[in-house]
């Protein structure tokens, strides 16, 4: 399971146009306890991280679009068992990267992410207007 991009994914991200807006879609799997259920302390850590990121995202001029708990897998292969989804719109890839590397985030809430996150899928989306 992954919680950080690979070197190849970073290279691909940096090769894309840095000045166009993107939407980041995070699908998160929270750490489980010995009983196989979501660990309450891990969930609390992830909520602390999510609330902190919302403040950082909005202060950086990006838009926090949505955050919610997954209550059912309706379509798709079973077994992934993600619990949380969030979406943020950034004015550019460069703005996203700047925020992702913000030393204040690393010093204040990054440990909450590590404490709560088992795995994540993170998609960067370019808006299309059909």
NUMAR-75947 format. One record per atom (N, C-alpha, C, CB): residue number from 1; residue in three letters; z negated, x, y. Coordinates in nm, 4 decimals. Glycine has a CB too. Layout:
N
- k/r/c3/c1/c2
- NUM/ala/Z/X/Y
...
//
This chain:
130
- k/r/c3/c1/c2
- 1/unk/0.0000/0.0834/-0.1188
- 1/unk/0.0000/0.0000/0.0000
- 1/unk/0.0000/0.0882/0.1256
- 1/unk/-0.1221/-0.0950/-0.0004
- 2/unk/0.0585/0.0390/0.2316
- 2/unk/0.0760/0.1180/0.3533
- 2/unk/-0.0027/0.0606/0.4696
- 2/unk/0.2227/0.1262/0.3899
- 3/unk/-0.0518/0.1523/0.5532
- 3/unk/-0.1121/0.1092/0.6798
- 3/unk/-0.0550/0.1890/0.7974
- 3/unk/-0.2656/0.1248/0.6745
- 4/unk/0.0357/0.2818/0.7691
- 4/unk/0.0999/0.3614/0.8734
- 4/unk/0.2467/0.3818/0.8353
- 4/unk/0.0269/0.4990/0.8927
- 5/unk/0.3324/0.4024/0.9366
- 5/unk/0.4737/0.4252/0.9056
- 5/unk/0.4945/0.5616/0.8410
- 5/unk/0.5587/0.4136/1.0323
- 6/unk/0.5998/0.5711/0.7622
- 6/unk/0.6387/0.6998/0.7054
- 6/unk/0.7111/0.7810/0.8132
- 6/unk/0.7294/0.6807/0.5787
- 7/unk/0.7298/0.9081/0.7881
- 7/unk/0.8063/0.9920/0.8822
- 7/unk/0.9474/0.9369/0.9009
- 7/unk/0.8129/1.1386/0.8319
- 8/unk/1.0091/0.8929/0.7917
- 8/unk/1.1450/0.8372/0.8007
- 8/unk/1.1474/0.7106/0.8856
- 8/unk/1.1998/0.8069/0.6604
- 9/unk/1.0455/0.6262/0.8725
- 9/unk/1.0403/0.5043/0.9535
- 9/unk/1.0219/0.5375/1.1013
- 9/unk/0.9266/0.4130/0.9055
- 10/unk/0.9414/0.6387/1.1327
- 10/unk/0.9246/0.6811/1.2725
- 10/unk/1.0554/0.7345/1.3300
- 10/unk/0.8151/0.7886/1.2833
- 11/unk/1.1270/0.8142/1.2526
- 11/unk/1.2552/0.8689/1.2981
- 11/unk/1.3539/0.7554/1.3249
- 11/unk/1.3132/0.9676/1.1933
- 12/unk/1.3592/0.6578/1.2342
- 12/unk/1.4490/0.5428/1.2516
- 12/unk/1.4117/0.4638/1.3778
- 12/unk/1.4438/0.4503/1.1269
- 13/unk/1.2822/0.4413/1.3988
- 13/unk/1.2345/0.3686/1.5168
- 13/unk/1.2760/0.4407/1.6448
- 13/unk/1.0811/0.3525/1.5121
- 14/unk/1.2573/0.5716/1.6476
- 14/unk/1.2890/0.6490/1.7676
- 14/unk/1.4393/0.6596/1.7928
- 14/unk/1.2298/0.7876/1.7563
- 15/unk/1.5210/0.6388/1.6898
- 15/unk/1.6666/0.6455/1.7047
- 15/unk/1.7249/0.5164/1.7625
- 15/unk/1.7314/0.6752/1.5702
- 16/unk/1.6479/0.4095/1.7592
- 16/unk/1.6948/0.2813/1.8120
- 16/unk/1.6806/0.2791/1.9637
- 16/unk/1.6166/0.1638/1.7486
- 17/unk/1.7542/0.1899/2.0324
- 17/unk/1.7438/0.1827/2.1794
- 17/unk/1.5981/0.1608/2.2228
- 17/unk/1.8336/0.0682/2.2348
- 18/unk/1.5490/0.2497/2.3080
- 18/unk/1.4081/0.2455/2.3486
- 18/unk/1.3812/0.1507/2.4650
- 18/unk/1.3622/0.3837/2.3858
- 19/unk/1.4882/0.1031/2.5304
- 19/unk/1.4687/0.0226/2.6508
- 19/unk/1.4816/-0.1279/2.6283
- 19/unk/1.5669/0.0647/2.7544
- 20/unk/1.5037/-0.1719/2.5050
- 20/unk/1.5178/-0.3159/2.4821
- 20/unk/1.3859/-0.3763/2.4325
- 20/unk/1.6307/-0.3433/2.3801
- 21/unk/1.3613/-0.5029/2.4683
- 21/unk/1.2384/-0.5692/2.4231
- 21/unk/1.2367/-0.5855/2.2712
- 21/unk/1.2240/-0.7063/2.4906
- 22/unk/1.1167/-0.5842/2.2155
- 22/unk/1.0993/-0.6099/2.0724
- 22/unk/0.9787/-0.7010/2.0523
- 22/unk/1.0818/-0.4768/1.9931
- 23/unk/0.9778/-0.7661/1.9395
- 23/unk/0.8609/-0.8425/1.8949
- 23/unk/0.8092/-0.7716/1.7700
- 23/unk/0.8965/-0.9959/1.8658
- 24/unk/0.6796/-0.7434/1.7692
- 24/unk/0.6156/-0.6829/1.6524
- 24/unk/0.5486/-0.7939/1.5736
- 24/unk/0.5122/-0.5723/1.6937
- 25/unk/0.5823/-0.8026/1.4468
- 25/unk/0.5244/-0.9033/1.3572
- 25/unk/0.4411/-0.8298/1.2524
- 25/unk/0.6364/-0.9922/1.2892
- 26/unk/0.3106/-0.8467/1.2582
- 26/unk/0.2170/-0.7822/1.1657
- 26/unk/0.1709/-0.8827/1.0615
- 26/unk/0.0953/-0.7231/1.2417
- 27/unk/0.1835/-0.8461/0.9354
- 27/unk/0.1335/-0.9287/0.8259
- 27/unk/0.0315/-0.8420/0.7530
- 27/unk/0.2507/-0.9787/0.7286
- 28/unk/-0.0945/-0.8844/0.7545
- 28/unk/-0.2041/-0.7981/0.7114
- 28/unk/-0.2724/-0.8463/0.5843
- 28/unk/-0.3054/-0.7871/0.8207
- 29/unk/-0.3116/-0.7486/0.5042
- 29/unk/-0.3935/-0.7734/0.3864
- 29/unk/-0.5287/-0.7077/0.4139
- 29/unk/-0.3257/-0.7170/0.2537
- 30/unk/-0.6345/-0.7873/0.4087
- 30/unk/-0.7693/-0.7405/0.4387
- 30/unk/-0.8330/-0.6855/0.3107
- 30/unk/-0.8558/-0.8553/0.4991
- 31/unk/-0.9176/-0.5830/0.3267
- 31/unk/-0.9851/-0.5231/0.2110
- 31/unk/-1.0676/-0.6278/0.1370
- 31/unk/-1.0754/-0.4060/0.2553
- 32/unk/-1.0768/-0.6097/0.0064
- 32/unk/-1.1523/-0.7003/-0.0810
- 32/unk/-1.2786/-0.6319/-0.1302
- 32/unk/-1.0660/-0.7460/-0.2008
- 33/unk/-1.3757/-0.7142/-0.1639
- 33/unk/-1.4992/-0.6642/-0.2229
- 33/unk/-1.4846/-0.6520/-0.3735
- 33/unk/-1.6169/-0.7557/-0.1880
- 34/unk/-1.5932/-0.6137/-0.4381
- 34/unk/-1.5945/-0.5969/-0.5841
- 34/unk/-1.5651/-0.7283/-0.6566
- 34/unk/-1.7300/-0.5418/-0.6298
- 35/unk/-1.5946/-0.8402/-0.5903
- 35/unk/-1.5707/-0.9718/-0.6511
- 35/unk/-1.4256/-1.0163/-0.6402
- 35/unk/-1.6597/-1.0753/-0.5864
- 36/unk/-1.3410/-0.9371/-0.5733
- 36/unk/-1.1997/-0.9709/-0.5589
- 36/unk/-1.1695/-1.0590/-0.4391
- 36/unk/-1.1519/-1.0385/-0.6821
- 37/unk/-1.2721/-1.1034/-0.3698
- 37/unk/-1.2541/-1.1871/-0.2508
- 37/unk/-1.2487/-1.0993/-0.1263
- 37/unk/-1.3684/-1.2914/-0.2387
- 38/unk/-1.1910/-1.1547/-0.0195
- 38/unk/-1.1864/-1.0805/0.1062
- 38/unk/-1.3289/-1.0438/0.1463
- 38/unk/-1.1164/-1.1637/0.2185
- 39/unk/-1.3483/-0.9157/0.1751
- 39/unk/-1.4804/-0.8661/0.2141
- 39/unk/-1.5133/-0.9155/0.3556
- 39/unk/-1.4855/-0.7099/0.2073
- 40/unk/-1.6255/-0.9861/0.3736
- 40/unk/-1.6596/-1.0395/0.5067
- 40/unk/-1.6724/-0.9303/0.6130
- 40/unk/-1.7899/-1.1176/0.4992
- 41/unk/-1.7267/-0.8146/0.5771
- 41/unk/-1.7392/-0.7062/0.6751
- 41/unk/-1.6012/-0.6533/0.7145
- 41/unk/-1.8261/-0.5915/0.6184
- 42/unk/-1.5095/-0.6456/0.6183
- 42/unk/-1.3731/-0.6012/0.6470
- 42/unk/-1.3036/-0.7022/0.7382
- 42/unk/-1.2928/-0.5824/0.5158
- 43/unk/-1.3225/-0.8305/0.7114
- 43/unk/-1.2623/-0.9341/0.7967
- 43/unk/-1.3196/-0.9260/0.9384
- 43/unk/-1.2867/-1.0754/0.7368
- 44/unk/-1.4500/-0.9054/0.9503
- 44/unk/-1.5115/-0.8933/1.0828
- 44/unk/-1.4545/-0.7724/1.1574
- 44/unk/-1.6653/-0.8810/1.0703
- 45/unk/-1.4354/-0.6616/1.0865
- 45/unk/-1.3758/-0.5428/1.1494
- 45/unk/-1.2344/-0.5715/1.1976
- 45/unk/-1.3746/-0.4246/1.0514
- 46/unk/-1.1556/-0.6418/1.1159
- 46/unk/-1.0182/-0.6732/1.1563
- 46/unk/-1.0154/-0.7667/1.2764
- 46/unk/-0.9415/-0.7360/1.0400
- 47/unk/-1.1085/-0.8602/1.2850
- 47/unk/-1.1119/-0.9503/1.4002
- 47/unk/-1.1522/-0.8745/1.5267
- 47/unk/-1.2095/-1.0671/1.3746
- 48/unk/-1.2443/-0.7788/1.5134
- 48/unk/-1.2812/-0.6944/1.6278
- 48/unk/-1.1590/-0.6154/1.6745
- 48/unk/-1.3979/-0.5976/1.5904
- 49/unk/-1.0850/-0.5590/1.5788
- 49/unk/-0.9636/-0.4847/1.6115
- 49/unk/-0.8608/-0.5762/1.6783
- 49/unk/-0.9039/-0.4207/1.4848
- 50/unk/-0.8379/-0.6934/1.6215
- 50/unk/-0.7376/-0.7864/1.6758
- 50/unk/-0.7730/-0.8284/1.8183
- 50/unk/-0.7255/-0.9109/1.5860
- 51/unk/-0.8991/-0.8585/1.8436
- 51/unk/-0.9407/-0.8972/1.9793
- 51/unk/-0.9223/-0.7817/2.0774
- 51/unk/-1.0878/-0.9434/1.9795
- 52/unk/-0.9560/-0.6602/2.0322
- 52/unk/-0.9363/-0.5435/2.1179
- 52/unk/-0.7895/-0.5177/2.1455
- 52/unk/-0.9986/-0.4211/2.0548
- 53/unk/-0.7053/-0.5281/2.0425
- 53/unk/-0.5621/-0.5071/2.0624
- 53/unk/-0.5029/-0.6105/2.1568
- 53/unk/-0.4893/-0.5112/1.9293
- 54/unk/-0.5499/-0.7336/2.1490
- 54/unk/-0.5013/-0.8367/2.2407
- 54/unk/-0.5247/-0.7928/2.3856
- 54/unk/-0.5715/-0.9726/2.2129
- 55/unk/-0.6424/-0.7404/2.4132
- 55/unk/-0.6722/-0.6935/2.5496
- 55/unk/-0.5818/-0.5761/2.5883
- 55/unk/-0.8207/-0.6518/2.5610
- 56/unk/-0.5650/-0.4788/2.4976
- 56/unk/-0.4791/-0.3638/2.5270
- 56/unk/-0.3339/-0.4053/2.5471
- 56/unk/-0.4883/-0.2612/2.4146
- 57/unk/-0.2844/-0.4925/2.4618
- 57/unk/-0.1459/-0.5385/2.4695
- 57/unk/-0.1199/-0.6074/2.6029
- 57/unk/-0.1140/-0.6340/2.3532
- 58/unk/-0.2069/-0.6984/2.6396
- 58/unk/-0.1874/-0.7718/2.7650
- 58/unk/-0.2031/-0.6811/2.8867
- 58/unk/-0.2861/-0.8879/2.7741
- 59/unk/-0.2952/-0.5856/2.8825
- 59/unk/-0.3135/-0.4917/2.9942
- 59/unk/-0.1920/-0.4012/3.0112
- 59/unk/-0.4393/-0.4063/2.9722
- 60/unk/-0.1176/-0.3787/2.9037
- 60/unk/0.0014/-0.2923/2.9083
- 60/unk/0.1272/-0.3689/2.9477
- 60/unk/0.0230/-0.2258/2.7733
- 61/unk/0.1141/-0.4973/2.9817
- 61/unk/0.2294/-0.5759/3.0238
- 61/unk/0.3068/-0.6389/2.9107
- 61/unk/0.3204/-0.4913/3.1020
- 62/unk/0.2520/-0.6346/2.7912
- 62/unk/0.3150/-0.7011/2.6773
- 62/unk/0.2517/-0.8390/2.6609
- 62/unk/0.2998/-0.6163/2.5462
- 63/unk/0.3087/-0.9188/2.5712
- 63/unk/0.2628/-1.0570/2.5532
- 63/unk/0.2116/-1.0772/2.4113
- 63/unk/0.3766/-1.1571/2.5838
- 64/unk/0.0906/-1.1265/2.4008
- 64/unk/0.0340/-1.1614/2.2714
- 64/unk/0.0827/-1.3023/2.2405
- 64/unk/-0.1245/-1.1520/2.2710
- 65/unk/0.1701/-1.3179/2.1409
- 65/unk/0.2353/-1.4451/2.1131
- 65/unk/0.1537/-1.5330/2.0193
- 65/unk/0.3716/-1.4210/2.0541
- 66/unk/0.1054/-1.4742/1.9097
- 66/unk/0.0430/-1.5568/1.8067
- 66/unk/-0.0464/-1.4716/1.7177
- 66/unk/0.1500/-1.6285/1.7223
- 67/unk/-0.1551/-1.5316/1.6722
- 67/unk/-0.2375/-1.4730/1.5657
- 67/unk/-0.2897/-1.5887/1.4829
- 67/unk/-0.3561/-1.3844/1.6233
- 68/unk/-0.2906/-1.5724/1.3513
- 68/unk/-0.3403/-1.6809/1.2671
- 68/unk/-0.3677/-1.6353/1.1254
- 68/unk/-0.2417/-1.7947/1.2654
- 69/unk/-0.4480/-1.7143/1.0587
- 69/unk/-0.4820/-1.6896/0.9195
- 69/unk/-0.3760/-1.7531/0.8300
- 69/unk/-0.6229/-1.7451/0.8861
- 70/unk/-0.3377/-1.6828/0.7253
- 70/unk/-0.2451/-1.7365/0.6262
- 70/unk/-0.3257/-1.8289/0.5355
- 70/unk/-0.1739/-1.6216/0.5438
- 71/unk/-0.2842/-1.9553/0.5256
- 71/unk/-0.3578/-2.0463/0.4379
- 71/unk/-0.2799/-2.0840/0.3124
- 71/unk/-0.3945/-2.1713/0.5133
- 72/unk/-0.1503/-2.0490/0.3086
- 72/unk/-0.0727/-2.0802/0.1895
- 72/unk/0.0553/-1.9986/0.1886
- 72/unk/-0.0410/-2.2305/0.1824
- 73/unk/0.0932/-1.9485/0.0729
- 73/unk/0.2261/-1.8930/0.0511
- 73/unk/0.3123/-2.0090/0.0041
- 73/unk/0.2250/-1.7734/-0.0536
- 74/unk/0.4065/-2.0491/0.0869
- 74/unk/0.4880/-2.1669/0.0564
- 74/unk/0.6192/-2.1290/-0.0111
- 74/unk/0.5163/-2.2455/0.1835
- 75/unk/0.6793/-2.0170/0.0335
- 75/unk/0.8039/-1.9676/-0.0246
- 75/unk/0.7910/-1.8166/-0.0392
- 75/unk/0.9286/-2.0061/0.0637
- 76/unk/0.8316/-1.7647/-0.1527
- 76/unk/0.8303/-1.6206/-0.1730
- 76/unk/0.7546/-1.5827/-0.2977
- 76/unk/0.7702/-1.5513/-0.0539
- 77/unk/0.7659/-1.4552/-0.3348
- 77/unk/0.7000/-1.4100/-0.4573
- 77/unk/0.5482/-1.4086/-0.4424
- 77/unk/0.7497/-1.2709/-0.4956
- 78/unk/0.4818/-1.4536/-0.5457
- 78/unk/0.3360/-1.4520/-0.5438
- 78/unk/0.2852/-1.3104/-0.5661
- 78/unk/0.2788/-1.5472/-0.6504
- 79/unk/0.1624/-1.2872/-0.5254
- 79/unk/0.0986/-1.1596/-0.5512
- 79/unk/0.0754/-1.0745/-0.4285
- 79/unk/0.1790/-1.0841/-0.6465
- 80/unk/0.1405/-1.1045/-0.3168
- 80/unk/0.1188/-1.0233/-0.1971
- 80/unk/-0.0155/-1.0541/-0.1319
- 80/unk/0.2315/-1.0461/-0.0968
- 81/unk/-0.0517/-1.1811/-0.1238
- 81/unk/-0.1838/-1.2237/-0.0805
- 81/unk/-0.2256/-1.1707/0.0564
- 81/unk/-0.2838/-1.1818/-0.1811
- 82/unk/-0.1401/-1.1862/0.1559
- 82/unk/-0.1748/-1.1482/0.2917
- 82/unk/-0.2646/-1.2553/0.3534
- 82/unk/-0.0475/-1.1274/0.3770
- 83/unk/-0.3525/-1.2137/0.4436
- 83/unk/-0.4470/-1.3077/0.5031
- 83/unk/-0.4257/-1.3352/0.6515
- 83/unk/-0.5839/-1.2570/0.4835
- 84/unk/-0.3553/-1.2482/0.7243
- 84/unk/-0.3522/-1.2589/0.8708
- 84/unk/-0.2144/-1.2204/0.9209
- 84/unk/-0.4609/-1.1691/0.9362
- 85/unk/-0.1666/-1.2900/1.0237
- 85/unk/-0.0381/-1.2600/1.0854
- 85/unk/-0.0556/-1.2600/1.2362
- 85/unk/0.0707/-1.3624/1.0420
- 86/unk/0.0079/-1.1648/1.3029
- 86/unk/0.0079/-1.1641/1.4492
- 86/unk/0.1448/-1.1214/1.4993
- 86/unk/-0.1023/-1.0701/1.5047
- 87/unk/0.1773/-1.1677/1.6208
- 87/unk/0.3049/-1.1328/1.6834
- 87/unk/0.2815/-1.1006/1.8303
- 87/unk/0.4083/-1.2483/1.6683
- 88/unk/0.3430/-0.9902/1.8754
- 88/unk/0.3361/-0.9496/2.0144
- 88/unk/0.4753/-0.9144/2.0637
- 88/unk/0.2400/-0.8308/2.0323
- 89/unk/0.5057/-0.9491/2.1884
- 89/unk/0.6350/-0.9143/2.2491
- 89/unk/0.6109/-0.7993/2.3473
- 89/unk/0.7006/-1.0391/2.3220
- 90/unk/0.6858/-0.6912/2.3258
- 90/unk/0.6752/-0.5727/2.4110
- 90/unk/0.7999/-0.5628/2.4978
- 90/unk/0.6568/-0.4435/2.3257
- 91/unk/0.7859/-0.5150/2.6208
- 91/unk/0.9032/-0.5050/2.7092
- 91/unk/1.0059/-0.4036/2.6602
- 91/unk/0.8593/-0.4677/2.8491
- 92/unk/0.9636/-0.3089/2.5754
- 92/unk/1.0563/-0.2096/2.5210
- 92/unk/0.9925/-0.1397/2.4014
- 92/unk/1.0965/-0.1060/2.6294
- 93/unk/1.0776/-0.0725/2.3231
- 93/unk/1.0244/0.0094/2.2132
- 93/unk/0.9380/0.1217/2.2691
- 93/unk/1.1395/0.0678/2.1269
- 94/unk/0.9790/0.1760/2.3826
- 94/unk/0.9010/0.2837/2.4447
- 94/unk/0.7612/0.2336/2.4821
- 94/unk/0.9739/0.3383/2.5703
- 95/unk/0.7518/0.1116/2.5329
- 95/unk/0.6204/0.0545/2.5672
- 95/unk/0.5354/0.0359/2.4422
- 95/unk/0.6370/-0.0806/2.6404
- 96/unk/0.5989/-0.0076/2.3331
- 96/unk/0.5257/-0.0232/2.2073
- 96/unk/0.4715/0.1118/2.1611
- 96/unk/0.6167/-0.0850/2.0983
- 97/unk/0.5569/0.2129/2.1612
- 97/unk/0.5174/0.3447/2.1140
- 97/unk/0.4063/0.4040/2.2004
- 97/unk/0.6377/0.4379/2.1120
- 98/unk/0.4154/0.3825/2.3295
- 98/unk/0.3108/0.4303/2.4200
- 98/unk/0.1762/0.3669/2.3852
- 98/unk/0.3480/0.3995/2.5664
- 99/unk/0.1779/0.2375/2.3600
- 99/unk/0.0543/0.1682/2.3240
- 99/unk/0.0044/0.2130/2.1866
- 99/unk/0.0761/0.0162/2.3254
- 100/unk/0.0943/0.2312/2.0928
- 100/unk/0.0547/0.2742/1.9579
- 100/unk/-0.0124/0.4109/1.9604
- 100/unk/0.1765/0.2779/1.8652
- 101/unk/0.0222/0.4944/2.0576
- 101/unk/-0.0350/0.6284/2.0680
- 101/unk/-0.1442/0.6394/2.1745
- 101/unk/0.0740/0.7275/2.0981
- 102/unk/-0.1902/0.5279/2.2261
- 102/unk/-0.2904/0.5274/2.3331
- 102/unk/-0.4223/0.5890/2.2839
- 102/unk/-0.3142/0.3827/2.3841
- 103/unk/-0.4694/0.6961/2.3473
- 103/unk/-0.5930/0.7605/2.3021
- 103/unk/-0.7166/0.6711/2.3167
- 103/unk/-0.6143/0.8885/2.3793
- 104/unk/-0.7143/0.5783/2.4121
- 104/unk/-0.8283/0.4878/2.4279
- 104/unk/-0.8404/0.3937/2.3075
- 104/unk/-0.8143/0.4061/2.5581
- 105/unk/-0.7270/0.3494/2.2545
- 105/unk/-0.7297/0.2656/2.1337
- 105/unk/-0.7879/0.3464/2.0183
- 105/unk/-0.5865/0.2134/2.0977
- 106/unk/-0.7423/0.4707/2.0052
- 106/unk/-0.7927/0.5557/1.8974
- 106/unk/-0.9439/0.5772/1.9102
- 106/unk/-0.7198/0.6911/1.8979
- 107/unk/-0.9924/0.5880/2.0334
- 107/unk/-1.1349/0.6159/2.0556
- 107/unk/-1.2232/0.4920/2.0448
- 107/unk/-1.1537/0.6784/2.1912
- 108/unk/-1.1642/0.3720/2.0596
- 108/unk/-1.2497/0.2520/2.0669
- 108/unk/-1.2368/0.1563/1.9495
- 108/unk/-1.2191/0.1775/2.1911
- 109/unk/-1.1156/0.1241/1.9053
- 109/unk/-1.1025/0.0197/1.8023
- 109/unk/-1.0272/0.0626/1.6769
- 109/unk/-1.0337/-0.0984/1.8606
- 110/unk/-0.9712/0.1833/1.6742
- 110/unk/-0.8946/0.2276/1.5570
- 110/unk/-0.9811/0.2284/1.4310
- 110/unk/-0.8363/0.3676/1.5812
- 111/unk/-1.1086/0.2609/1.4454
- 111/unk/-1.1974/0.2636/1.3290
- 111/unk/-1.2159/0.1240/1.2702
- 111/unk/-1.3335/0.3227/1.3672
- 112/unk/-1.2070/0.0206/1.3516
- 112/unk/-1.2174/-0.1168/1.3000
- 112/unk/-1.0958/-0.1510/1.2150
- 112/unk/-1.2313/-0.2180/1.4161
- 113/unk/-0.9799/-0.1037/1.2560
- 113/unk/-0.8576/-0.1240/1.1769
- 113/unk/-0.8725/-0.0565/1.0405
- 113/unk/-0.7330/-0.0679/1.2520
- 114/unk/-0.9164/0.0671/1.0407
- 114/unk/-0.9352/0.1423/0.9157
- 114/unk/-1.0383/0.0749/0.8246
- 114/unk/-0.9791/0.2865/0.9465
- 115/unk/-1.1454/0.0213/0.8843
- 115/unk/-1.2530/-0.0401/0.8059
- 115/unk/-1.2099/-0.1714/0.7409
- 115/unk/-1.3740/-0.0644/0.8943
- 116/unk/-1.1156/-0.2422/0.8020
- 116/unk/-1.0795/-0.3738/0.7514
- 116/unk/-0.9470/-0.3859/0.6805
- 116/unk/-1.0798/-0.4660/0.8601
- 117/unk/-0.8535/-0.2967/0.7100
- 117/unk/-0.7160/-0.3132/0.6636
- 117/unk/-0.6913/-0.2469/0.5291
- 117/unk/-0.6205/-0.2574/0.7654
- 118/unk/-0.6458/-0.3269/0.4335
- 118/unk/-0.6030/-0.2717/0.3042
- 118/unk/-0.4561/-0.2327/0.3087
- 118/unk/-0.6272/-0.3733/0.1908
- 119/unk/-0.3726/-0.3199/0.3670
- 119/unk/-0.2293/-0.2967/0.3696
- 119/unk/-0.1671/-0.3823/0.4789
- 119/unk/-0.1655/-0.3275/0.2321
- 120/unk/-0.0475/-0.3441/0.5206
- 120/unk/0.0222/-0.4248/0.6199
- 120/unk/0.1716/-0.4108/0.6047
- 120/unk/-0.0201/-0.3855/0.7605
- 121/unk/0.2398/-0.5154/0.6442
- 121/unk/0.3823/-0.5108/0.6696
- 121/unk/0.3945/-0.5256/0.8203
- 121/unk/0.4630/-0.6234/0.5898
- 122/unk/0.4692/-0.4390/0.8839
- 122/unk/0.4919/-0.4458/1.0279
- 122/unk/0.6419/-0.4433/1.0512
- 122/unk/0.4206/-0.3282/1.1034
- 123/unk/0.6920/-0.5533/1.1048
- 123/unk/0.8349/-0.5652/1.1351
- 123/unk/0.8522/-0.5584/1.2858
- 123/unk/0.8952/-0.6979/1.0777
- 124/unk/0.9542/-0.4844/1.3312
- 124/unk/0.9944/-0.4875/1.4704
- 124/unk/1.1217/-0.5705/1.4765
- 124/unk/1.0157/-0.3426/1.5290
- 125/unk/1.1187/-0.6704/1.5605
- 125/unk/1.2290/-0.7663/1.5681
- 125/unk/1.2972/-0.7582/1.7035
- 125/unk/1.1789/-0.9090/1.5426
- 126/unk/1.4279/-0.7688/1.7026
- 126/unk/1.5066/-0.7797/1.8248
- 126/unk/1.5479/-0.9258/1.8355
- 126/unk/1.6324/-0.6823/1.8240
- 127/unk/1.5218/-0.9854/1.9503
- 127/unk/1.5525/-1.1271/1.9671
- 127/unk/1.7028/-1.1536/1.9608
- 127/unk/1.4965/-1.1774/2.0993
- 128/unk/1.7374/-1.2629/1.8971
- 128/unk/1.8754/-1.3068/1.8882
- 128/unk/1.8796/-1.4497/1.9414
- 128/unk/1.9306/-1.2975/1.7406
- 129/unk/1.9772/-1.4786/2.0192
- 129/unk/1.9898/-1.6134/2.0760
- 129/unk/2.1179/-1.6772/2.0232
- 129/unk/1.9904/-1.6093/2.2328
- 130/unk/2.1064/-1.7570/1.9159
- 130/unk/2.2264/-1.8185/1.8567
- 130/unk/2.2899/-1.9226/1.9480
- 130/unk/2.1915/-1.8830/1.7236
//
